[in-house]
């Protein structure tokens, strides 16, 4: 008689062995890629995600999303968005050509104007995993004054997300905030920017946030959840 019980016991033992091996491989970091959140210091040193992905290709974002390290996919992504010279219009997702590196960079640029003084406000440029932000102030007959915040915290969906600084005026957008925005893009996004003059609330328009979400979808960041 065929030993079905013995086969079940053998199969159970083989499955347990594979489970132990899989858990062991995962524990030693040989299978599960780690989020970019674990490499903020390295991102700061590399100065760009493209460079970092060439250095550490096993990062989760580098394995899934579209960037310079996947040139064919990137060219297809560029066909789905405007190509702008120097800078794109406000609240629009597009690729602009950096005048120094001549690279075409995906970005969304927006402003939060001071209603009482249109020459004063904040300019924000979103990249897929980072943003640049500065305060500006001008007047008739005087030069424009720029100031970079020393701390930035995002308020979204009732939660606070501190953004690590990676350069002067540049901040990393953690995966938790990216995921929250993708899940509920209609919610308001506000940044608390701390400068030497005090703390300010920087409001991001719904149009700019929709453009940022479109950028994340186009470059497959919606798959890094």
GUNUBA-250495 format. One record per residue (C-alpha): residue number from 1; x, y, z. Coordinates in Angstrom, 3 decimals. Each point is the difference from the previous one (the first is absolute). Example, Ala and Ser with C-alpha at 12.3 -4.5 7.8 and 13.67 -1.06 7.14 Angstrom:
# residues 2
seq = 1 east = 12.300 north = -4.500 up = 7.800
seq = 2 east = 1.370 north = 3.440 up = -0.660
# end
This chain:
# residues 225
seq = 1 east = 0.000 north = 0.000 up = 0.000
seq = 2 east = 1.229 north = 3.476 up = -0.878
seq = 3 east = 1.080 north = 1.853 up = 3.158
seq = 4 east = -1.954 north = 3.274 up = -0.279
seq = 5 east = 0.712 north = 0.777 up = 3.661
seq = 6 east = 3.723 north = -0.461 up = -0.568
seq = 7 east = -0.101 north = 2.259 up = -3.073
seq = 8 east = -1.793 north = 2.688 up = 1.988
seq = 9 east = 2.620 north = -0.285 up = 2.745
seq = 10 east = 2.829 north = 0.217 up = -2.562
seq = 11 east = -1.626 north = 2.937 up = -1.776
seq = 12 east = -0.501 north = 1.764 up = 3.325
seq = 13 east = 3.654 north = -0.489 up = 0.855
seq = 14 east = 1.176 north = 1.302 up = -3.377
seq = 15 east = -2.286 north = 3.046 up = 0.308
seq = 16 east = 1.334 north = 0.715 up = 3.497
seq = 17 east = 3.572 north = -0.229 up = -1.298
seq = 18 east = -0.727 north = 2.475 up = -2.814
seq = 19 east = -1.742 north = 2.299 up = 2.493
seq = 20 east = 3.024 north = -0.027 up = 2.309
seq = 21 east = 2.355 north = 0.666 up = -2.922
seq = 22 east = -2.191 north = 2.850 up = -1.281
seq = 23 east = -0.231 north = 1.613 up = 3.415
seq = 24 east = 3.734 north = -0.424 up = 0.462
seq = 25 east = 0.807 north = 1.607 up = -3.347
seq = 26 east = -2.350 north = 2.872 up = 0.800
seq = 27 east = 1.576 north = 0.439 up = 3.434
seq = 28 east = 3.430 north = 0.377 up = -1.590
seq = 29 east = -1.337 north = 2.592 up = -2.446
seq = 30 east = 0.598 north = -2.136 up = -3.093
seq = 31 east = -3.578 north = 0.019 up = -1.273
seq = 32 east = -2.027 north = 2.959 up = 1.247
seq = 33 east = 1.109 north = 3.365 up = -1.451
seq = 34 east = 0.039 north = 2.923 up = 2.423
seq = 35 east = -1.852 north = 3.273 up = -0.448
seq = 36 east = 1.814 north = 3.171 up = -1.002
seq = 37 east = -0.919 north = 1.293 up = 3.478
seq = 38 east = 2.943 north = -2.040 up = 1.300
seq = 39 east = 2.476 north = 1.779 up = -2.302
seq = 40 east = -0.668 north = 3.708 up = 0.588
seq = 41 east = 3.614 north = 0.651 up = 1.061
seq = 42 east = 1.235 north = -1.806 up = -3.110
seq = 43 east = -2.466 north = 1.965 up = -2.156
seq = 44 east = 1.344 north = 3.239 up = 1.451
seq = 45 east = 3.578 north = -1.053 up = -0.813
seq = 46 east = -0.897 north = -1.203 up = -3.505
seq = 47 east = -1.909 north = 3.254 up = -0.704
seq = 48 east = -2.476 north = -1.775 up = -2.288
seq = 49 east = -2.141 north = -3.119 up = -0.017
seq = 50 east = 1.416 north = -0.995 up = -3.386
seq = 51 east = 3.535 north = -0.111 up = 1.368
seq = 52 east = -1.103 north = -1.862 up = 3.119
seq = 53 east = -1.885 north = -2.616 up = -2.027
seq = 54 east = 3.146 north = -0.664 up = -2.023
seq = 55 east = 1.922 north = -0.429 up = 3.257
seq = 56 east = -2.622 north = -2.079 up = 1.869
seq = 57 east = -2.387 north = -1.546 up = -2.566
seq = 58 east = -1.646 north = -2.235 up = 2.639
seq = 59 east = -1.934 north = 2.948 up = 1.509
seq = 60 east = -3.739 north = -0.657 up = -0.374
seq = 61 east = -0.701 north = 3.220 up = -1.914
seq = 62 east = 2.924 north = -0.668 up = -2.347
seq = 63 east = -1.329 north = -3.476 up = -0.804
seq = 64 east = -3.576 north = 1.110 up = -0.739
seq = 65 east = -0.277 north = 3.618 up = -1.131
seq = 66 east = 1.053 north = 1.688 up = -3.250
seq = 67 east = 3.108 north = 2.193 up = -0.068
seq = 68 east = 3.266 north = 0.664 up = -1.834
seq = 69 east = 1.104 north = -3.530 up = 0.850
seq = 70 east = -2.829 north = -1.334 up = -2.230
seq = 71 east = 0.521 north = 2.175 up = -3.116
seq = 72 east = -2.462 north = -1.768 up = -2.318
seq = 73 east = -2.855 north = 0.190 up = 2.522
seq = 74 east = 0.912 north = 3.607 up = 0.786
seq = 75 east = -0.262 north = 1.011 up = -3.655
seq = 76 east = -3.509 north = -1.478 up = -0.120
seq = 77 east = -0.918 north = 1.895 up = 3.181
seq = 78 east = 1.213 north = 3.265 up = -1.536
seq = 79 east = -2.480 north = -0.458 up = -2.839
seq = 80 east = -2.838 north = 0.217 up = 2.565
seq = 81 east = 1.023 north = 3.416 up = 1.372
seq = 82 east = 1.048 north = 3.423 up = -1.338
seq = 83 east = 3.672 north = 0.715 up = -0.637
seq = 84 east = 0.868 north = 3.509 up = 1.180
seq = 85 east = 3.022 north = 2.209 up = -0.573
seq = 86 east = 1.585 north = 0.977 up = 3.345
seq = 87 east = -3.257 north = -0.036 up = 2.040
seq = 88 east = -3.548 north = -1.193 up = -0.546
seq = 89 east = -3.074 north = 2.099 up = 0.721
seq = 90 east = -1.386 north = 0.021 up = 3.516
seq = 91 east = -2.072 north = -2.966 up = 1.211
seq = 92 east = 0.928 north = -2.173 up = -3.005
seq = 93 east = 1.894 north = -3.291 up = -0.056
seq = 94 east = 2.669 north = 0.052 up = -2.665
seq = 95 east = 3.662 north = -0.644 up = -0.780
seq = 96 east = 2.299 north = 3.013 up = -0.057
seq = 97 east = 3.598 north = 0.093 up = -1.186
seq = 98 east = 2.481 north = 0.903 up = 2.719
seq = 99 east = 2.329 north = 2.676 up = -1.384
seq = 100 east = 3.039 north = -1.369 up = 1.854
seq = 101 east = -0.326 north = -3.766 up = -0.478
seq = 102 east = -2.175 north = 0.151 up = -3.160
seq = 103 east = -2.061 north = -2.834 up = 1.510
seq = 104 east = -3.780 north = 0.008 up = -0.449
seq = 105 east = -1.458 north = -0.066 up = 3.498
seq = 106 east = -3.628 north = -0.783 up = 0.985
seq = 107 east = -1.446 north = 2.679 up = 2.261
seq = 108 east = -3.063 north = 1.987 up = 1.072
seq = 109 east = 0.559 north = 3.660 up = 0.884
seq = 110 east = -2.530 north = 1.988 up = 2.010
seq = 111 east = -0.268 north = 3.119 up = 2.168
seq = 112 east = -1.878 north = 1.016 up = 3.119
seq = 113 east = -0.523 north = 3.753 up = -0.418
seq = 114 east = -0.541 north = 2.382 up = 2.891
seq = 115 east = -3.453 north = 1.446 up = -0.691
seq = 116 east = 0.927 north = 3.304 up = 1.674
seq = 117 east = 3.244 north = 0.358 up = -1.993
seq = 118 east = 0.212 north = -1.836 up = -3.360
seq = 119 east = 3.759 north = 0.571 up = -0.131
seq = 120 east = 0.408 north = -2.123 up = 3.134
seq = 121 east = -0.541 north = -3.710 up = 0.469
seq = 122 east = 1.520 north = -3.469 up = -0.368
seq = 123 east = 1.096 north = -1.889 up = -3.099
seq = 124 east = -0.008 north = -3.789 up = 0.110
seq = 125 east = 1.306 north = -2.468 up = -2.576
seq = 126 east = -1.046 north = -3.622 up = 0.414
seq = 127 east = 2.182 north = -2.799 up = -1.312
seq = 128 east = -1.086 north = -3.646 up = 0.399
seq = 129 east = 1.746 north = -0.566 up = 3.370
seq = 130 east = 1.137 north = 3.500 up = 0.962
seq = 131 east = -0.983 north = 3.645 up = -0.144
seq = 132 east = 1.651 north = 3.395 up = 0.105
seq = 133 east = -1.629 north = 2.880 up = 1.862
seq = 134 east = 0.952 north = 3.602 up = 0.638
seq = 135 east = -1.645 north = 3.197 up = 1.169
seq = 136 east = 0.307 north = 3.115 up = -2.158
seq = 137 east = -0.799 north = 3.648 up = 0.520
seq = 138 east = 0.350 north = 2.952 up = -2.340
seq = 139 east = -1.097 north = 3.598 up = -0.402
seq = 140 east = 0.151 north = 2.765 up = -2.582
seq = 141 east = 3.548 north = 1.269 up = -0.328
seq = 142 east = 1.639 north = -2.659 up = 2.187
seq = 143 east = 1.560 north = -3.369 up = -0.705
seq = 144 east = -1.812 north = -3.265 up = 0.608
seq = 145 east = 0.803 north = -1.660 up = 3.340
seq = 146 east = 0.111 north = -3.799 up = 0.310
seq = 147 east = -0.009 north = -2.074 up = 3.180
seq = 148 east = 0.208 north = -3.771 up = 0.441
seq = 149 east = -1.800 north = -1.739 up = 2.881
seq = 150 east = 2.006 north = -1.898 up = 2.584
seq = 151 east = -2.817 north = -2.443 up = 0.805
seq = 152 east = -2.985 north = -1.319 up = -1.915
seq = 153 east = -2.961 north = -2.073 up = 1.208
seq = 154 east = -2.917 north = -1.123 up = -2.183
seq = 155 east = -3.569 north = -0.031 up = 1.321
seq = 156 east = -2.147 north = -2.447 up = -1.951
seq = 157 east = -3.066 north = -2.036 up = 0.900
seq = 158 east = 0.246 north = 0.905 up = 3.687
seq = 159 east = 3.610 north = -1.244 up = 0.240
seq = 160 east = 3.371 north = 1.743 up = 0.214
seq = 161 east = 2.931 north = -1.076 up = -2.173
seq = 162 east = 3.432 north = 1.507 up = 0.755
seq = 163 east = 2.013 north = 0.400 up = -3.214
seq = 164 east = 3.762 north = -0.636 up = 0.364
seq = 165 east = 2.191 north = 2.740 up = -1.459
seq = 166 east = 2.302 north = -1.242 up = -2.778
seq = 167 east = 1.318 north = 3.336 up = -1.300
seq = 168 east = -0.457 north = 3.726 up = 0.526
seq = 169 east = -3.711 north = 0.436 up = -0.580
seq = 170 east = -0.307 north = -3.641 up = -1.098
seq = 171 east = -1.994 north = -2.600 up = 1.940
seq = 172 east = -0.638 north = -3.723 up = -0.427
seq = 173 east = -3.644 north = -1.100 up = -0.349
seq = 174 east = -0.328 north = -3.183 up = 2.122
seq = 175 east = -1.824 north = -2.991 up = -1.452
seq = 176 east = -2.744 north = 0.264 up = 2.641
seq = 177 east = -0.986 north = 3.445 up = -1.265
seq = 178 east = 0.211 north = -1.079 up = -3.638
seq = 179 east = -2.263 north = -2.973 up = 0.733
seq = 180 east = -2.488 north = 2.140 up = 1.937
seq = 181 east = -0.242 north = 2.509 up = -2.866
seq = 182 east = -0.521 north = -2.773 up = -2.549
seq = 183 east = -2.772 north = -1.524 up = 2.115
seq = 184 east = -1.852 north = 3.285 up = 0.650
seq = 185 east = 1.082 north = 2.600 up = -2.576
seq = 186 east = -3.016 north = 2.233 up = 0.684
seq = 187 east = 1.094 north = 0.828 up = 3.558
seq = 188 east = 1.746 north = 3.345 up = 0.636
seq = 189 east = 3.787 north = 0.052 up = 0.377
seq = 190 east = 1.637 north = 2.654 up = 2.191
seq = 191 east = 3.686 north = 0.421 up = 0.838
seq = 192 east = 1.147 north = 1.566 up = 3.258
seq = 193 east = 3.163 north = 1.841 up = -0.997
seq = 194 east = 2.283 north = 1.285 up = 2.754
seq = 195 east = 2.282 north = 2.921 up = -0.907
seq = 196 east = 1.975 north = 2.556 up = 1.978
seq = 197 east = -3.064 north = 2.249 up = -0.257
seq = 198 east = -2.350 north = -2.547 up = 1.577
seq = 199 east = -2.267 north = -2.864 up = -1.056
seq = 200 east = -2.268 north = 0.205 up = -3.027
seq = 201 east = -2.712 north = -2.187 up = -1.480
seq = 202 east = 0.609 north = -0.632 up = -3.699
seq = 203 east = -3.155 north = -1.144 up = -1.766
seq = 204 east = 0.258 north = -2.230 up = -3.067
seq = 205 east = -2.766 north = 0.500 up = -2.552
seq = 206 east = -2.182 north = -2.943 up = -0.982
seq = 207 east = 1.145 north = 0.456 up = -3.608
seq = 208 east = 3.667 north = -0.293 up = 0.974
seq = 209 east = -0.701 north = -3.055 up = 2.149
seq = 210 east = -1.904 north = -1.645 up = -2.865
seq = 211 east = 2.992 north = 0.662 up = -2.272
seq = 212 east = 2.329 north = -1.562 up = 2.591
seq = 213 east = -2.238 north = -3.080 up = 0.182
seq = 214 east = 0.064 north = -0.218 up = -3.819
seq = 215 east = 3.796 north = 0.062 up = 0.133
seq = 216 east = 0.091 north = -2.814 up = 2.559
seq = 217 east = -2.357 north = -2.118 up = -2.105
seq = 218 east = 1.902 north = 0.645 up = -3.233
seq = 219 east = 3.300 north = -1.002 up = 1.603
seq = 220 east = -1.576 north = -3.052 up = 1.730
seq = 221 east = 0.395 north = 1.227 up = 3.577
seq = 222 east = -3.542 north = -1.242 up = 0.588
seq = 223 east = 1.490 north = -3.518 up = -0.126
seq = 224 east = 2.368 north = 0.701 up = 2.923
seq = 225 east = -2.496 north = -0.407 up = 2.841
# end
